[in-house]
């Protein structure tokens, strides 16, 4: 795998280009943005009918909300759709995660 990084074309932004030689269908472009209260990543396959991936999380040390999505441009369908929410304080750590099959996971400790 070959990776080429473009660090900080804008504050907090990173661009990543990756590909595997000689596999011409392996190319991918990824953009990542990191901020004190947010992180976002999106990638796009370099093919005729690419898969588009997006993940993001927003929050702080107490409350966070995130998602992970994949979209197949050939079929026009979401192939992955996950979401999560977490809450943390001195007495409680709780999270709820929902995945594409609508399986719900709840963790309280």
Secondary structure, 3 states (H helix, E strand, C coil): CEEEEEECCCCCEEEEEEECCCCHHHCEEEEEEEECCEEEEEEEECCCCCEEEEEEEEECCCEEEEEEEEEECCCCEEEEEEEEEEEECCCCEEEEEECCCCCEEEEEC
